[in-house]
């Protein structure tokens, strides 16, 4: 095999019986010999030059090039489930050359000789292997090696150190019954993130995830409200939200907000998969967010962790957890409680959450896991502000008697059965049960909540109560098979979901000032049921065309019905019932190509839809009607990008996307047959969002000193650009329809950029971060000048500086400290049109936190 400037020539030289030098195809040559060395080739050439002086000198030059050809070996290290294993050490005994597999198990060794050599393969938690190899310059030299687990060799300290040094990773091709290959995805390892964890500060936790818009409205630490790609961040409801793979959205088809809010101290990592994965998780436009809790310490029968945090504005949080393994039983549990007086007046919060997990391993191939999570908080809502109030004193409150209280339980049972080394079955049964309660004086910011001089009392407050009863059962199977010698995977299953959301609103509450859901009149203004039965079938096939190229086609078929029934005191009963059918055949396809062991190109397309939300089909007054032919929103996600690492000093992920969102809800001003005007709630708009998402991190220097002391400095940016506008749409102004085609989509900034400097020395880790969000509009009309009540108007741009540090003390102690918004920027992120009230909601100013953790 000859190589000329790295280009392979598929012929080789040989000496025939008469002693003449000839050219023969390499496939014929190998029938005579295993390989031909450069020394032998030179010998033949010299011999024939003597016998045949006419042999061109050019041939000599080509053969000389072959003598210096480089040989390489590449491959992948996998476990028995077919998933790539990260961090496997591969060393050649003879030359001492070595490398480490990337996060998907791939590796490459270059500049090898053609001699027999021995590969030493080792990784914590797996049996080591030694493999004899012989590399040829005319072959791809690709290896797939399977390692077996060795639970006896687990080293807890090494694993903890690794988790605490990594911040953002990518999911492997096959991950926990799902196939993220070809989809844009990120994994945030919270053990390596400098952030205000106890108060769930989104701009810090998601600092290195481009495109994440954080909506601050709910009081520090109560809830995470985020979106990507120009979607609505309210309660993160454009995402399929999960904990350990269990759906936590309150009602996927009636009110998909995620009111469940576990302690962030309990989370080990956050997995994000963008909308092109909707066929596997559920057809939400945003994609999936999975909060994975800390795994039990299986090396001990009992371990304990406590994290206690104190800070400005009366913050105190205490998280306490236990875990361990006794025989075949693995367990973990935690209890968390947090109190804060809040940045604004009348913004006190009291929160708590609990979680318990039990796993019994009947055998290596069969186990059952039962989990129960609960979160609850009571938040005193300080009320919206007008622009004038915000400028005067951004910390003031317009309400003192408003409260919000979600109390949610998430039970689940998971059965995992490894039918064979190549086939795994999972049955998941889970539920979302609980309440969403509020008691409020609900009015615009410029309407004061004052004592009535006639009654000498406040006005009665409005009481609203939602009761959630959602049940999901999913059967999912993953099978590994070979096509053309390559491992491929197929994943499919069926999901049944039954939801019953009861919404009681406009209840007449007390005139008091405390959190009290008591009614002074037993009749609710609205008492409605939203019942859904839905079944979905899905399948996706991950095909390895080559070791580097994959393609993943898939489809999802959903069918079901949502029925709204009940009574509204101001509405005719016969005009109320509304039934919405869900019938969606959805298709998607994604692909990726690995440029090398640490970089790849990916692209994907997936159709998506979003059910009509409960609030959209409730008439607000007798002057409103609801379209009986409402359609769910539908559209698609299209994305392409490239990510990787260069010599472990430069990491990047650059992508472009396009998202079509059709059948947005809106209103039209119409007249009936008698000429009476009314407002129709119906599908009125289509929008298109295009953009770019860029993550880049550079480490100018890494110094490995004596006794394992490491000094590292890095700089990163996480920046996104959005072009979101209406393709068609209408908005009602003064009872007239106004065309909004071409207008910018409300709530979507053009730029979001988070940038930071990070410094690590020995056990100290420090981060300084600047977060910038450009201006955005609060309504489809793109109103610039603020209204008197603060409900409409442009939202100004803002930039926030944060500092966070972590000090690891010995093996068991961790000290965290931080200054949030240390320049005390006065800002707000959005003007909501619904809860918690239309107007300006001030985000937190400067605050200090200190956290101390012990793990034994």
C-alpha positions in Angstrom: 0.0 0.0 0.0 1.5 3.3 -1.1 0.7 6.7 0.4 1.3 10.0 -1.5 0.5 13.1 0.7 -1.9 11.0 2.7 -3.8 9.7 -0.4 -4.1 6.0 -0.6 -3.0 4.2 -3.9 -4.8 0.8 -4.2 -1.9 -1.1 -5.9 1.3 -2.6 -4.7 4.6 -3.6 -6.2 5.8 -7.2 -6.5 8.6 -9.2 -8.2 7.4 -11.9 -10.7 9.0 -15.2 -11.4 11.2 -13.7 -14.1 12.4 -11.0 -11.6 10.6 -8.1 -13.2 9.0 -5.5 -11.0 5.2 -5.2 -11.6 2.1 -3.5 -10.2 -0.7 -5.7 -8.8 -3.9 -4.7 -7.0 -3.4 -4.8 -3.3 -6.2 -7.3 -2.8 -4.3 -9.8 -5.0 -1.0 -9.0 -3.2 -2.4 -9.9 0.2 -3.2 -13.4 -1.0 0.6 -13.8 -1.2 1.7 -12.0 2.0 0.2 -10.5 5.1 1.9 -7.2 4.5 4.9 -5.8 2.7 7.3 -3.7 4.7 9.1 -0.6 3.4 12.4 -2.4 3.7 11.3 -5.2 1.3 9.9 -2.6 -1.1 13.3 -0.8 -1.2 15.0 -4.1 -1.8 12.8 -5.0 -4.8 13.3 -1.6 -6.2 17.1 -1.7 -6.0 17.2 -5.2 -7.5 15.1 -4.2 -10.5 17.0 -0.9 -11.0 20.1 -3.1 -11.6 18.2 -5.5 -13.9 16.1 -2.9 -15.6 17.8 0.5 -15.9 14.8 1.9 -17.6 12.7 1.9 -14.3 11.6 5.5 -13.7 13.2 7.4 -10.8 9.6 8.5 -10.0 8.8 5.1 -8.7 11.7 5.3 -6.3 10.4 8.6 -4.9 6.9 7.2 -4.4 8.2 4.1 -2.6 10.3 6.4 -0.4 7.2 8.3 0.6 5.6 5.0 1.6 8.5 4.3 3.9 7.5 7.3 6.0 3.7 6.7 6.0 1.9 7.3 9.2 -0.5 4.6 10.7 -3.3 5.3 13.1 -5.9 3.4 15.0 -9.3 4.7 16.0 -12.3 3.0 17.7 -14.8 3.1 20.5 -15.0 1.7 24.0 -18.6 0.7 25.0 -20.3 -1.0 27.8 -22.6 -4.0 27.5 -25.6 -1.7 26.8 -23.8 -0.3 23.7 -23.2 3.1 25.3 -19.8 4.7 24.9 -17.7 5.0 28.0 -16.0 8.3 28.7 -12.5 8.6 30.3 -11.1 5.2 29.4 -7.3 5.2 29.4 -5.7 3.5 26.3 -2.0 3.0 26.3 0.4 1.2 23.9 2.9 -0.9 26.0 5.7 -0.8 23.5 5.8 2.9 22.8 4.1 4.3 25.9 1.8 6.4 23.7 -1.7 6.8 25.0 -5.0 8.7 24.9 -8.4 8.9 26.7 -11.8 8.4 25.2 -14.1 11.3 24.8 -17.6 11.6 26.3 -19.0 9.2 23.8 -16.3 6.6 24.1 -14.3 7.4 20.9 -10.5 7.5 20.6 -7.7 7.9 18.1 -4.0 6.9 18.3 -1.7 8.2 15.7 1.9 7.8 14.4 2.0 4.0 15.1 4.3 1.5 13.6 3.2 -1.6 11.7 4.7 -4.0 14.3 2.7 -6.1 16.7 1.7 -4.0 19.7 -0.3 -4.4 22.9 -3.2 -2.0 23.9 -3.7 -1.6 27.6 -7.4 -0.5 28.3 -8.5 0.6 31.7 -11.2 2.6 33.4 -12.5 3.0 37.0 -15.4 0.6 37.6 -14.5 -1.8 34.7 -12.3 -4.8 34.2 -9.1 -3.9 32.4 -8.1 -5.5 29.0 -5.0 -6.1 27.0 -5.4 -6.6 23.3 -2.7 -7.6 20.7 -3.0 -5.5 17.5 -1.2 -5.1 14.2 -1.9 -1.8 12.4 -1.8 -1.7 8.6 -1.3 1.5 6.6 -3.9 0.4 4.0 -6.7 -0.3 6.5 -9.0 1.8 8.6 -7.8 0.0 11.7 -11.1 0.6 13.6 -11.8 -1.2 16.8 -14.9 -1.6 18.9 -14.1 -2.9 22.4 -16.7 -3.8 25.1 -15.7 -3.5 28.8 -17.4 -5.4 31.6 -18.3 -3.6 34.8 -16.3 -4.4 38.0 -18.2 -3.0 41.0 -15.4 -4.0 43.3 -13.0 -1.4 41.8 -15.2 1.7 42.3 -13.2 4.6 43.7 -15.5 7.2 45.2 -12.9 9.9 45.6 -11.8 9.8 42.0 -15.4 9.9 40.8 -16.3 12.8 43.0 -13.2 14.8 41.8 -14.2 14.2 38.2 -17.8 15.3 38.7 -16.6 18.5 40.5 -14.3 19.5 37.7 -16.7 19.1 34.7 -19.4 21.7 34.0 -20.9 21.1 30.6 -20.9 17.8 28.7 -22.8 16.2 25.8 -25.0 13.1 26.0 -23.7 9.9 24.4 -25.4 8.5 21.3 -27.6 6.1 23.4 -28.5 7.3 26.9 -30.9 5.7 29.4 -33.3 4.2 26.9 -33.2 7.3 24.7 -31.1 8.2 21.6 -29.8 11.8 21.6 -27.5 11.2 18.7 -27.8 14.0 16.1 -29.7 16.3 18.5 -28.5 19.4 20.1 -28.1 18.6 23.8 -26.2 19.7 26.9 -25.5 18.2 30.3 -24.9 20.6 33.2 -22.8 18.9 36.0 -23.9 20.9 39.0 -20.9 19.7 41.0 -18.6 21.7 38.8 -20.8 24.8 38.5 -20.2 28.0 40.4 -23.8 29.3 41.0 -26.3 30.3 43.6 -27.9 26.9 43.9 -30.1 27.4 46.9 -32.0 30.3 45.2 -32.0 28.6 41.8 -30.5 31.6 40.0 -31.1 30.6 36.4 -28.6 32.9 34.7 -25.8 31.2 36.7 -27.0 27.6 36.6 -27.5 27.8 32.8 -24.6 30.1 32.2 -23.0 28.0 29.5 -26.2 27.0 27.7 -26.7 29.5 24.8 -30.2 30.7 24.2 -31.7 30.2 27.6 -34.0 33.1 28.6 -34.6 33.4 32.3 -37.9 34.9 33.6 -37.6 36.3 37.2 -41.0 36.7 38.7 -41.6 34.2 41.4 -39.5 35.2 44.3 -35.9 33.9 44.7 -35.6 30.2 44.9 -39.2 29.2 44.4 -39.2 28.3 40.7 -37.2 28.1 37.6 -38.8 29.8 34.6 -36.8 29.3 31.4 -37.2 28.9 27.7 -35.1 28.6 24.6 -35.5 29.7 21.0 -38.0 32.5 21.6 -40.6 30.4 23.4 -42.6 31.4 26.5 -40.6 30.9 29.7 -43.7 30.8 32.1 -43.1 27.9 34.4 -40.9 26.4 31.7 -44.1 25.0 30.2 -42.8 24.8 26.6 -40.5 22.0 27.8 -41.2 18.4 28.8 -40.0 18.7 32.4 -38.7 15.6 34.1 -37.1 14.4 37.3 -35.1 11.2 36.8 -37.0 10.6 33.6 -40.4 11.1 35.3 -42.8 13.8 33.8 -43.4 16.6 36.3 -45.5 19.0 34.2 -48.8 19.5 36.1 -51.0 18.7 33.1 -49.4 18.2 29.7 -52.7 18.8 27.9 -54.6 21.2 30.1 -52.0 23.4 31.9 -48.4 22.1 31.2 -46.7 24.5 33.7 -44.2 22.8 36.0 -45.2 23.7 39.5 -43.0 21.0 41.0 -39.8 22.6 42.3 -37.3 20.3 44.0 -34.3 21.5 46.0 -31.5 22.3 43.5 -29.0 21.0 46.1 -30.5 17.6 45.4 -29.7 17.7 41.7 -26.5 16.1 40.3 -26.9 17.1 36.7 -29.4 18.7 34.3 -29.9 17.2 30.9 -31.3 19.4 28.1 -32.3 18.1 24.7 -33.7 20.7 22.3 -36.9 20.4 20.3 -35.6 18.0 17.6 -36.0 15.2 20.2 -39.7 15.7 20.7 -40.6 12.4 19.1 -39.0 10.5 22.0 -40.0 12.7 25.0 -43.2 14.2 23.9 -44.0 16.7 21.2 -43.2 19.9 23.0 -41.6 22.7 20.9 -38.9 23.3 23.6 -37.7 19.7 24.0 -36.9 18.1 27.3 -35.2 19.1 30.6 -34.4 16.2 32.9 -33.3 17.0 36.5 -31.3 14.0 37.7 -31.0 13.7 41.5 -27.8 12.8 43.2 -27.1 9.1 43.0 -26.9 7.0 46.3 -23.5 6.2 47.6 -23.4 2.4 47.0 -20.1 1.9 48.7 -21.6 2.3 52.2 -24.6 1.2 54.1 -25.2 4.8 55.3 -23.9 8.2 54.1 -25.1 11.7 55.1 -24.9 15.1 53.4 -26.0 18.5 54.7 -25.8 21.9 52.9 -26.8 25.0 54.8 -27.0 28.5 53.2 -27.5 31.9 54.6 -27.7 35.3 52.8 -29.2 38.7 52.3 -32.9 39.5 52.9 -33.3 36.8 55.6 -32.3 33.9 53.4 -31.8 30.6 55.2 -31.8 27.2 53.5 -31.1 23.7 55.0 -30.8 20.6 52.9 -30.2 17.2 54.5 -29.8 13.9 52.7 -29.1 10.2 53.4 -28.2 7.4 51.1 -26.6 3.9 51.0 -26.9 0.3 49.9 -27.8 -2.7 52.1 -27.6 -6.0 50.2 -29.8 -5.6 47.1 -31.6 -2.5 48.4 -30.3 0.9 47.4 -31.9 4.0 49.0 -31.7 7.8 49.2 -33.8 10.5 50.7 -33.7 14.2 51.5 -35.5 17.0 53.3 -35.1 20.6 52.5 -36.5 23.8 54.0 -35.9 27.4 52.9 -37.1 30.8 54.2 -36.5 34.3 52.6 -38.0 37.7 53.4 -37.5 38.6 49.8 -35.8 41.5 48.0 -39.1 43.5 47.7 -41.4 44.4 50.5 -44.1 41.9 51.1 -42.3 39.1 49.2 -41.7 36.5 51.9 -41.2 32.9 50.9 -41.4 29.7 52.8 -40.5 26.5 50.9 -39.9 22.9 51.6 -39.3 19.7 49.5 -38.8 16.0 50.2 -37.8 13.1 48.2 -37.3 9.3 48.7 -36.0 6.6 46.4 -35.8 2.8 46.8 -34.3 0.4 44.3 -34.3 -3.3 44.8 -32.1 -5.3 42.4 -33.6 -8.8 42.2 -30.8 -9.8 39.8 -28.3 -8.1 37.4 -31.0 -8.0 34.8 -34.1 -7.1 36.8 -34.8 -4.3 39.2 -37.6 -2.1 40.5 -37.3 1.5 41.6 -40.0 3.4 43.6 -39.7 7.2 44.1 -41.8 9.9 45.7 -41.1 13.6 45.4 -42.9 16.5 46.9 -42.4 20.3 46.8 -44.5 23.1 48.3 -44.0 26.8 49.0 -46.0 29.8 50.1 -45.0 33.0 48.3 -46.3 36.4 49.4 -46.9 38.2 46.1 -45.8 41.9 46.3 -47.8 42.9 43.2 -46.9 44.6 39.9 -45.6 48.1 39.5 -46.1 50.8 37.0 -43.1 52.4 35.2 -43.4 55.5 37.5 -43.4 53.3 40.6 -40.4 51.3 39.4 -38.4 54.4 38.8 -39.4 55.8 42.2 -38.6 52.7 44.3 -38.2 49.3 42.6 -38.4 47.5 45.9 -41.9 48.8 46.9 -45.0 46.6 46.9 -48.5 47.3 45.7 -50.0 44.3 47.5 -49.7 42.9 51.0 -52.5 40.3 51.0 -51.7 38.2 47.9 -50.3 34.7 48.2 -49.4 31.8 45.9 -49.1 28.2 47.0 -48.4 25.1 44.8 -48.2 21.8 46.7 -47.2 18.9 44.3 -46.5 15.2 44.7 -44.7 13.1 42.1 -44.9 9.3 42.7 -43.4 6.7 40.3 -42.6 3.1 39.9 -40.0 1.9 37.3 -39.4 -1.7 36.3 -36.2 -2.3 34.4 -35.7 -5.7 32.7 -32.6 -6.6 30.8 -34.1 -9.3 28.6 -30.7 -10.0 27.0 -27.4 -8.3 26.6 -28.8 -6.4 23.6 -32.4 -5.8 24.7 -33.8 -3.8 27.6 -37.4 -3.1 28.6 -38.7 -0.4 30.9 -42.2 0.1 32.3 -42.8 3.4 34.0 -45.9 4.4 35.9 -46.0 7.9 37.4 -48.4 10.6 38.4 -48.6 14.3 39.3 -51.0 15.1 42.1 -51.6 18.2 44.1 -52.9 21.7 44.2 -52.1 25.2 42.9 -53.7 27.7 45.3 -53.8 31.5 45.2 -55.6 34.2 47.2 -55.3 37.7 45.6 -56.6 41.1 45.2 -56.3 41.0 41.4 -56.1 44.4 39.7 -53.7 46.5 37.6 -50.7 48.1 39.4 -52.3 51.5 39.5 -55.4 50.2 41.3 -54.6 50.3 45.1 -55.7 47.7 47.6 -57.2 50.0 50.2 -59.6 49.8 53.1 -63.2 50.7 52.2 -64.2 53.7 54.3 -67.8 52.4 54.4 -67.1 48.9 55.8 -63.8 49.8 57.4 -62.4 46.6 55.8 -60.4 45.6 52.7 -62.3 44.2 49.8 -62.7 40.4 49.7 -59.9 38.7 47.9 -60.3 36.3 44.9 -59.6 32.6 45.7 -58.4 30.2 42.9 -57.7 26.5 43.4 -56.5 24.0 40.8 -56.5 20.3 41.6 -54.1 18.1 39.5 -54.6 14.4 38.9 -52.3 13.2 36.1 -51.3 9.6 35.4 -48.8 8.4 32.9 -47.9 4.8 31.9 -45.1 4.2 29.4 -43.6 1.0 28.1 -40.3 1.5 26.3 -37.9 -1.0 24.6 -34.4 -0.5 23.3 -32.7 -3.2 21.2 -29.2 -3.3 19.9 -28.5 -5.1 16.6 -25.8 -5.3 13.9 -26.0 -4.1 10.3 -22.9 -4.6 8.2 -20.8 -5.3 11.3 -21.9 -2.0 12.9 -23.9 -1.7 16.1 -27.3 0.0 15.6 -30.2 0.7 18.0 -33.9 0.9 17.8 -36.1 2.4 20.6 -39.9 2.4 20.6 -42.9 2.1 22.9 -46.3 3.3 23.9 -47.4 6.0 26.3 -50.8 6.4 27.9 -51.7 9.6 29.7 -54.9 10.4 31.6 -55.3 13.8 33.2 -58.1 15.4 35.2 -57.6 19.1 36.0 -60.2 20.7 38.1 -60.1 24.5 38.1 -62.1 26.5 40.6 -61.8 30.3 40.2 -63.4 33.6 41.2 -64.1 32.4 44.7 -65.1 35.1 47.2 -62.5 35.0 49.9 -62.0 36.8 53.2 -61.1 40.5 53.8 -58.1 39.4 55.9 -54.4 39.8 55.2 -52.9 36.3 55.9 -52.8 33.2 53.6 -56.4 32.0 53.9 -58.3 30.1 51.2 -61.6 30.2 53.1 -64.7 31.2 51.0 -67.3 33.5 52.3 -69.6 32.3 49.5 -69.6 28.6 48.7 -70.4 29.2 45.0 -67.4 29.5 42.6 -67.5 31.9 39.8 -65.9 29.2 37.6 -65.9 25.5 38.4 -64.5 23.5 35.5 -63.0 20.1 34.6 -60.4 19.6 31.9 -60.2 15.8 31.2 -57.8 14.3 28.7 -57.1 10.7 27.6 -54.2 10.5 25.2 -52.2 7.6 23.7 -48.9 7.9 21.8 -46.9 5.4 19.8 -43.2 6.2 19.0 -40.2 4.6 17.5 -36.7 5.8 16.5 -33.9 3.9 14.8 -30.2 4.9 15.3 -28.3 3.5 12.3 -24.5 3.6 12.1 -23.7 4.0 8.4 -20.0 4.1 9.3 -18.2 4.3 12.6 -18.5 8.1 12.3 -21.8 8.7 10.5 -25.2 8.0 12.0 -28.7 8.7 10.9 -31.8 8.5 13.1 -35.3 8.5 11.5 -38.3 8.3 13.8 -42.0 9.0 14.1 -44.6 9.5 16.8 -48.4 9.1 16.5 -50.6 10.7 19.2 -54.4 10.5 19.5 -56.8 11.6 22.2 -59.4 14.1 23.3 -59.6 16.9 25.8 -63.0 17.8 27.1 -63.9 20.9 29.2 -67.1 20.7 31.2 -68.5 22.6 34.2 -70.2 25.9 35.0 -69.4 29.6 34.7 -71.8 31.8 36.6 -71.8 34.5 34.0 -72.0 32.2 31.0 -74.8 30.2 29.4 -74.3 26.5 30.2 -75.1 25.3 26.6 -72.4 27.6 25.2 -69.6 26.3 27.4 -68.6 22.7 26.5 -65.5 22.6 24.4 -63.8 19.4 23.0 -60.4 19.4 21.4 -59.1 16.3 19.5 -55.4 15.5 19.4 -54.5 13.7 16.2 -50.9 14.0 15.2 -48.7 11.9 13.0 -45.2 13.4 13.7 -42.0 12.7 11.8 -38.4 13.5 12.5 -34.9 12.7 11.4 -31.4 13.6 12.7 -27.9 12.8 11.8 -24.3 13.3 12.9 -20.8 12.9 11.6 -17.8 12.6 13.9 -15.0 14.7 12.5 -12.7 13.1 15.1 -12.8 11.7 18.6 -13.7 15.1 20.1 -15.8 16.9 17.5 -18.9 16.3 15.4 -21.4 17.9 13.0 -25.1 17.3 13.7 -28.4 18.2 12.1 -32.0 17.4 12.8 -35.6 18.1 11.9 -38.7 17.2 13.9 -42.4 18.1 13.9 -43.9 19.3 17.1 -47.2 20.4 18.6 -48.5 22.0 21.8 -52.0 21.4 23.2 -54.4 24.3 23.8 -53.9 25.6 27.3 -56.8 25.6 29.7 -56.7 29.4 30.2 -57.0 30.0 26.5 -60.5 28.5 26.3 -62.1 30.1 29.3 -64.2 33.1 28.3 -63.2 36.1 30.5 -66.7 37.7 30.4 -70.1 37.5 28.7 -68.6 39.5 25.9 -66.3 36.7 24.9 -66.8 33.4 23.0 -64.6 30.5 22.4 -64.1 28.9 19.0 -65.5 25.4 19.0 -63.0 24.4 16.3 -59.8 25.3 18.1 -56.7 23.6 16.9 -53.5 22.7 18.9 -50.4 24.6 17.9 -48.2 22.8 15.5 -45.0 23.3 13.5 -41.4 22.0 13.5 -37.8 22.4 14.8 -34.9 22.5 12.3 -31.3 22.7 13.6 -27.7 22.1 12.5 -24.4 22.6 14.3 -20.9 21.6 15.1 -19.3 21.0 18.5 -16.1 19.6 19.9 -12.8 20.2 21.7 -9.4 21.2 20.4 -6.5 19.9 22.4 -8.6 20.2 25.6 -8.1 24.0 25.6 -10.9 25.2 23.4 -14.5 23.9 23.6 -17.2 25.0 21.3 -20.8 24.4 20.1 -22.1 26.5 17.3 -25.6 25.9 15.9 -28.3 27.5 13.8 -32.0 26.8 14.0 -35.4 27.6 12.6 -38.8 27.0 14.3 -42.2 27.4 12.9 -45.0 27.8 15.4 -48.5 27.7 13.9 -52.0 28.2 15.4 -51.1 30.6 18.2 -54.0 31.7 20.3 -55.4 35.2 20.0 -58.6 37.2 19.8 -60.8 38.6 17.0 -63.4 41.3 17.2 -66.6 40.1 15.5 -70.3 40.7 15.4 -73.1 38.1 15.5 -76.2 37.9 13.2 -78.0 40.6 15.2 -75.0 43.0 14.9 -73.9 42.5 18.6 -70.2 42.8 19.0 -68.2 40.1 20.8 -64.6 38.9 21.2 -63.8 35.4 19.8 -60.9 33.5 21.3 -59.4 31.4 18.5 -56.3 30.5 16.6 -55.0 33.7 14.9 -51.3 33.6 14.4 -48.2 31.9 13.0 -44.7 32.8 13.9 -41.2 32.0 12.7 -38.1 32.1 14.8 -34.6 31.8 13.4 -31.3 32.2 15.1 -27.9 31.2 16.1 -26.5 29.7 19.4 -22.8 29.9 20.2 -20.9 28.5 23.1 -17.1 28.8 23.2 -14.6 28.4 26.0 -10.9 28.9 25.9 -8.3 28.0 28.5 -5.2 30.1 27.9 -3.1 28.2 30.4 -3.3 25.0 32.4 -0.5 24.4 34.9 -0.1 21.0 36.6 2.1 21.7 39.6 3.7 19.5 42.2 1.6 17.2 44.5 -1.3 17.4 42.1 -1.9 21.1 42.4 -3.6 22.4 39.3 -3.9 26.0 38.2 -6.3 26.8 35.3 -7.8 29.9 33.8 -10.6 30.0 31.2 -12.9 32.5 29.5 -16.3 31.6 28.0 -19.2 33.1 26.1 -22.7 31.7 25.6 -24.4 33.9 23.1 -27.6 33.6 21.0 -29.3 35.7 18.4 -33.1 35.5 17.7 -35.1 36.8 14.8 -38.7 36.1 15.8 -41.6 37.6 14.0 -45.2 37.0 13.0 -46.0 35.4 9.7 -49.6 36.3 10.3 -51.7 37.3 13.2 -54.3 39.8 14.6 -54.6 41.7 17.8 -57.8 43.5 19.1 -57.4 47.2 19.8 -60.4 49.3 20.8 -62.7 46.5 19.5 -61.0 46.6 16.1 -58.7 43.9 14.5 -55.2 45.0 13.9 -52.9 43.1 11.6 -49.5 42.2 13.3 -47.9 40.5 10.3 -44.2 41.2 10.3 -44.1 42.4 14.0 -41.6 41.0 16.4 -42.8 38.2 18.6 -43.5 39.5 22.1 -41.3 38.4 25.0 -38.3 37.5 22.7 -35.0 39.5 23.0 -32.8 39.8 19.9 -29.6 39.0 21.9 -28.9 37.0 25.0 -25.2 36.8 26.0 -23.5 35.4 29.1 -19.8 35.7 29.4 -17.4 34.8 32.2 -13.9 34.4 33.5 -13.1 31.3 35.6 -10.0 30.6 37.8 -9.1 27.4 39.5 -6.2 26.8 41.8 -5.9 23.7 43.9 -9.2 23.6 45.8 -10.4 27.1 45.0 -12.7 27.7 42.1 -13.9 31.3 41.3 -16.2 32.7 38.5 -17.1 36.2 37.5 -20.0 36.5 35.0 -21.7 39.1 32.9 -25.2 38.5 31.6 -26.8 40.7 29.0 -30.3 40.6 27.6 -31.4 43.1 24.9 -34.7 44.9 24.7 -38.0 43.1 24.0 -41.6 43.9 23.4 -44.4 42.9 25.8 -47.2 42.6 23.2 -47.8 41.7 19.6 -48.5 45.3 18.7 -44.8 46.1 19.6 -45.9 49.0 21.8 -42.9 51.1 22.8 -44.3 53.7 25.2 -45.4 52.2 28.5 -49.1 52.3 29.4 -50.2 54.0 32.6 -50.9 50.7 34.4 -47.5 49.2 33.3 -49.1 46.3 31.4 -47.7 47.3 28.0 -44.5 48.9 26.8 -40.9 48.0 25.8 -38.8 46.1 28.3 -35.3 47.7 28.5 -32.1 45.8 28.0 -30.1 45.0 31.1 -26.6 43.6 32.1 -25.9 41.8 35.4 -22.6 41.1 37.0 -22.2 38.0 39.4 -19.4 36.5 41.4 -19.3 33.0 42.8 -16.6 31.0 44.5 -16.1 27.4 45.8 -13.5 26.2 48.3 -13.2 22.5 48.8 -11.8 21.8 52.3 -10.3 18.3 52.8 -12.5 15.5 51.4 -15.8 16.1 53.1 -16.3 19.9 53.3 -17.3 22.5 50.7 -17.6 26.3 51.2 -19.5 28.3 48.6 -19.9 32.1 48.5 -21.2 34.6 46.1 -22.4 38.1 45.3 -25.4 38.3 43.0 -25.9 41.4 40.8 -22.9 43.0 42.6 -23.3 46.3 40.8 -26.9 46.4 42.1 -28.5 46.8 38.7 -32.2 47.8 38.8 -34.1 45.7 36.2 -37.0 43.5 35.2 -37.2 40.7 32.7 -40.8 40.8 31.3 -44.2 42.4 31.6 -46.5 39.4 32.1 -50.1 39.4 30.9 -51.3 36.8 33.3 -50.1 35.5 36.7 -48.9 37.1 38.9 -50.4 40.2 37.4 -49.9 42.6 34.5 -47.2 45.1 35.0 -43.5 45.3 36.0 -42.1 42.7 38.4 -38.7 43.8 39.8 -35.9 41.3 39.7 -33.5 41.0 42.7 -30.8 43.5 43.4 -27.5 42.9 45.1 -27.3 40.1 47.5 -24.8 37.9 49.3 -24.8 34.2 50.0 -22.6 31.8 52.0 -23.1 28.0 51.9 -21.4 25.3 53.8 -21.7 21.6 52.9 -20.6 18.4 54.7 -20.6 14.9 53.2 -19.7 11.9 55.3 
